[in-house]
Amino acid sequence: MKITFLGTGTSQGIPVIGSDHPVCLSENFKDKRLRVSILVSWGAYTFVVDCGPDFRQQMLRAEVSKIDGILFTHEHADHTMGLDDIRPFFFRQGDIPLYAHQRVFTSLEKRFDYIFATENKYPGAPGVIKNVVENKPFVAGDLSIVPIDGLHHELQVFGYRFDKFAYLTDMKTVADAEIEKLQGVEVLVVNALQITPHQSHFNLEEALDFIAKVNPKRAYLTHISPHLGFHDAVEKELPENVFLAYDNLQITI
C-alpha cells in the first residue's frame, strides 16, 4: 500500500493569504502546505480521502489519471470544495463513487446540486455514486475499510482504517471504543494543528498522547497550521517514531 500526502495544511493552507507569519514566509518547501488530503493506492485501486479546494492542483502534481472513489471525513469546505474537479475522471471513467456520512451527502447535495441532480441535469456535470458510510466496516475496491468515529468540536467526523494504515484528521475527541479499532495499526496519521490548545483540533500534545494510546510503529502529523512552527524545527523535537508529514511525501506500508 502506498500513501501520498496530497496536502498537509490547515483550512487556509500555508502560506496564509496576506500573512507575515514567519512560517508563511519560509522558503522551505516542507513549510508550504495545500489543504489536507491523501491518496491511498493498493493493487489496482486508488482512492482519495477528502477533496478540498486544491484538488485539481494535487491531482496534477501527483500525476493521478484514475481514481476509484473519494472518502470524505466531513463536510467542511477545506475537505469538499474540489468536488467539481472530478469531471476529467468522470469523462474517462463514468460515475465516481463517493463514500460519506449521510449528513455530508446532504451538505454536498446543497453545494453541488447540479452534480446530484436526477432531472434536467446539465450535460457537462459529473456523475457520482453515493455510498453512505455508517460506523461499521464497508468495502472499497477489494478492501474492508473501518470508520473511526470522532468529534471535531461538536461535529461528527470519520477517520478511516485501511488494514495496517489509519488516517484521522480534524479530531478533537475520540472515544476509547473507537481507539480500540486502531489496535494493530502500523502507520497512523493524525491532525496536530498547533502548539496551544484549540477548541476543535488536537494540538501537538494531544496528538502525541493519542499516538501513544494507539502505539503504532510510525505516526505522521498533518492538518498543520503556521502556529505549529517551522517543519524542520518541530520534527527535531518529536519522538523518534513520529514525523511531520509534508506535501507530496510518499510512504509505503
RODREN-259279 format. One record per residue: z negated, y, x negated of N, C-alpha, C in turn; residue in three letters. Coordinates in steps of 0.05 Angstrom, whole numbers, plus 5000, padded with zeros to 4 digits. Example, Ala and Ser with C-alpha at 12.3 -4.5 7.8 and 13.67 -1.06 7.14 Angstrom:
REM residues 2
484448864736484449104754484449344736ALA;485849554743485749794727484350014742SER;
//
This chain:
REM residues 253
500049764983500050005000500050254982MET;501750444989501950694974501250924992LYS;499551104982498751344997499651594982ILE;501051764996501852024984500352244999THR;499052414984497652644997499752865001PHE;500652895025502653095032501453375031LEU;498953405039497453655039494553605037GLY;493053775024490153735020488553985026THR;489854185039488554435043487354465070GLY;485754675073484454745098486554865117THR;485654955140487555035162489355265154SER;488555435135490155655126491855595101GLN;491355355090492655285065491555455042GLY;492355385017491655534993494255574978ILE;494955834971493356074975493356155005PRO;491256285013491056405040492656665039VAL;494056725060495756965062493957215056ILE;494857375037493557625032490857615017GLY;490057365009487357334997487457404967SER;485357524958484957574929482757394918ASP;482057184933480056994922481156874897HIS;479556834876480556734850482056474852PRO;481156294870482656034873485356084884VAL;485656274902488256334914490156454893CYS;489056564872490756684851491256494828LEU;490156254830490456054808493355974804SER;494055934779496755844772496855534770GLU;494555404772494455114771495654994796ASN;497654824794498954714817497054554834PHE;494854454823492954294838491254474856LYS;491354734852489854924869491655034892ASP;494154934894495955034915496254804935LYS;495254854959494854634979496254705005ARG;498054525014499054545041497054425061LEU;497654455087495854355107495654045106ARG;493353945113492553675107494153465122VAL;495053255106496653045118497052835096SER;497452585104498152375085500452205095ILE;501852075076503951885081502851615072LEU;502951415090501951145083504250945086VAL;504850805064507150625064506250345055SER;507250145069506749865061509149695071TRP;509949505055512249335063514549505071GLY;515549465095517849615105517049855122ALA;514449925123513450125141512550375127TYR;512950605141512050865131510951025155THR;508351095153507151255174505951505163PHE;505751715179504551965172502051995189VAL;499952095176497552175191497552485193VAL;497852585216497952865223500552995215ASP;501253205230503953325228503653625232CYS;502553755211501954035213504354225208GLY;503854485206506054675204507654655178PRO;506654505158508154475134509654205133ASP;509954075156511153805157513953795145PHE;515653985152518353985142518353995111ARG;516854185101516754215072515653965058GLN;513653845071512453605060514353365059GLN;515853335081517853115082520053155061MET;520953405057522953455037521853405009LEU;519453495004518353474977517853174970ARG;516953014990516452734985518952564988ALA;521152684995523752544998523552315018GLU;522352385041522052185062524452185080VAL;525751945084528151925101527651775126SER;525351645128524651475152521651475156LYS;520851505181518051465188517951275212ILE;515951105212515550915234513551015255ASP;512451245250510651365270508751565258GLY;507451715275505451915267502851865282ILE;500651845266497951815277496652085276LEU;495452175299494152435300491152395300PHE;489752555284486852555284485752715307THR;486952945312486053115335488253325339HIS;487753505357489853685367490053955354GLU;488354025335488454295323491054345310HIS;491754605309494454695301495254595273ALA;493354595255493954515227494554215225ASP;494254065247494753785247497053705266HIS;498053895281500053825301502553995302THR;502554235291504554435297507254385283MET;507554165268510154095257511653895274GLY;510753835298511953625313514853665318LEU;515753905322518653945328520353855304ASP;519253845280520853775257521153475254ASP;520453315274521253035274524153005282ILE;525453215290528253195301530153045282ARG;530153095256532052945239531552645239PRO;528952575240528252285242529252175269PHE;528852325290529652235317532752205318PHE;534152395307537152375308538152125294PHE;536752035273537551795258536451535270ARG;533951555280532451315287532051265317GLN;532251475333531451465361528551555365GLY;527451485387524751585394522751515373ASP;520951705366518951675345516251605358ILE;515051375350512451305361510251505352PRO;508551585370506251755365503751605374LEU;501651635359499051505364496851715365TYR;495451735388493451945391491651885415ALA;489352015414487552015438489052145461HIS;488452065485489752175509489352475510GLN;487052575502486552865502488553015484ARG;489152885461491053005443493853015455VAL;494652805469497252805482497253025504PHE;495153055518495053275539495553545526THR;494453585503494853835488497753865479SER;498853645467501553645457503553695480LEU;503053575503504853605526504953895536GLU;502954045531502954335538504454495517LYS;503854445492505054595470508054525466ARG;508654275470511354175465512454045490PHE;512354195512513154075538516053975538ASP;517754105522520554035522521053765508TYR;519153685490519353425477518553195497ILE;516553255513515453055532516753065559PHE;518653245564519953265590521353005597ALA;521252935623522552695633524952765651THR;525153025659527453115675528653355663GLU;531353375664532853605654532053675625ASN;531753465609530953505582533153635565LYS;532353825548534353955531535553755512TYR;538153745509539353525494538753515464PRO;537853745453537053745425534253675419GLY;532653635440529753575437529353285428ALA;527453245410526852975401525452815423PRO;525652555421524252375439521952235425GLY;519852165439517552035427516651805445VAL;515151625433513851405447510851445445ILE;509551475468506651525468505151265466LYS;503351265447501451035444498651155444ASN;497251115466494551235469492551065453VAL;491051205436489051075419486351105432VAL;485050875435482250875443480650785419GLU;478050775422476350705400476150405396ASN;478550285391478749995385481249955369LYS;481449735354483749695337486449685353PRO;488549775340491249765351493149695329PHE;495549615336497549535316499549755312VAL;500049825287502250005279503849865258ALA;506449835262508049665244507149385247GLY;506249255225505148985227502248985218ASP;500849215220498149235210496249315233LEU;493949205233491849275253490349525241SER;490449745256489149995248486550015263ILE;484450095249481750125262481050415264VAL;480850525288479950805290477050835283PRO;476451065270473651135264473051395279ILE;471151375298470551595316468551785303ASP;469052045306467152245295467352505310GLY;465752695302465652955314466353175294LEU;468053355303468853585288467553825303HIS;465053885295463254045311462753885337HIS;463853975360463453825385466053685394GLU;468153705378470653585386470953305374LEU;471653115391472152845382474552835364GLN;474352685341476652645324476752345315VAL;479052255308479351985298480151985268PHE;478651825253479751745227480951475230GLY;482351375209483751125212483250945187TYR;482750695192482550495171485050325170ARG;486350325147488650155143487849935123PHE;486849715132485949495115483849595096ASP;484449605070482449685049482349985044LYS;483950135059484150425056483250565082PHE;481750785080480950935103481251235098ALA;482151365119482651655118481151795140TYR;479351975133477852135152478052425144LEU;478652595164478652885158477553025182THR;476653275177475453445197472953325210ASP;471453165194469053045204466653215198MET;464753225216462153345212459853145218LYS;460352965238458352775246459752505251THR;458652295238459752025242457351835247VAL;457351705270455151525277455051285259ALA;452651165256452250935238454050705247ASP;454450665273456150445282459050485273ALA;459950735271462650785261462750745231GLU;460650825216460550785188460750485181ILE;459550315198459650025194462549925193GLU;464350055208467149975209468450015182LYS;467250175165468450235139467450055116LEU;465649875123464649695102466949525090GLN;467049505064469149355051471549525044GLY;471649775052473849945044473849995014VAL;476149975001476250014972476850304965GLU;478450434982479150714976478550875002VAL;476951085000476251255022477051545016LEU;478351665037478951955035477352095057VAL;475952315050474352455069474352755063VAL;473952915083474053205080471653315066ASN;472053525050469953675037470853965035ALA;470154115054471254385058470454585036LEU;467854595031466754795013463954715003GLN;462754884987460054824976457954864997ILE;458055095011455955165030456355015056THR;454254985073454554845099456554975117PRO;457854815134459754915153459254775180HIS;459754915202459054805228460754575237GLN;463154545226464954335237466154155215SER;465454195190466454025169464253935150HIS;464553705138462853635115463153845094PHE;460953935082461154075057461053865035ASN;461053955010461253764987458853574987LEU;456453674991454153504991454253295013GLU;455053375037455253185059457352975054GLU;459653065043461752875037460852665017ALA;459452754996458452564976456352374987LEU;454652475005452752295018454152085035ASP;456252175049457751995066459151775049PHE;460351865027461551675008459551464998ILE;457151554992455051374982454351165004ALA;454351245029453751055050455950845053LYS;458450925050460750745053460950565028VAL;460450695005460550554979463250424972ASN;465450584973468050484965468250474935PRO;470350334925470850334896471650614887LYS;473350744903474251014897474251184922ARG;473751444918473851624940475351884932ALA;476752004951478152254946477352454967TYR;477052704959476352924977478853074984LEU;478953155010481253305020480253525040THR;482253655053481653885071479854085057HIS;480954185035479454355016480054645020ILE;478054815019478455105021478055224994SER;478855484991478455614965475455614957PRO;473655604977470855634972469555384960HIS;471155164957470154934942470254994912LEU;472155164904472355234876475055134864GLY;475355194838477755104823477754804821PHE;480054684825480354394824479154274799HIS;479954364776479054234751476154264746ASP;474954494754472154534750470454364769ALA;471354334794469854174813469953874805VAL;472353784798472653494792470853414769GLU;470353584749468553524727465653464736LYS;464853564759462153544768461753314788GLU;463953164794463752954815462852694802LEU;461752514819461252244809463752114798PRO;463351914781465651804766467751664784GLU;466951584808468851454825469851634848ASN;469351894846470152094866471952294853VAL;474152354867476252534856477052734878PHE;477952964868479253154887482153074890LEU;483053034915485852994919487353254915ALA;489853234910491553474908494353404919TYR;495853604926498453564939500353394921ASP;501553204933503553024921502252814903ASN;499652794903498352574889499052314903LEU;499752104888500251844899498351644887GLN;497251474905495551264896496450994908ILE;495850784895496750514904494250334906THR;494150184928491950004933492949714933ILE;
//
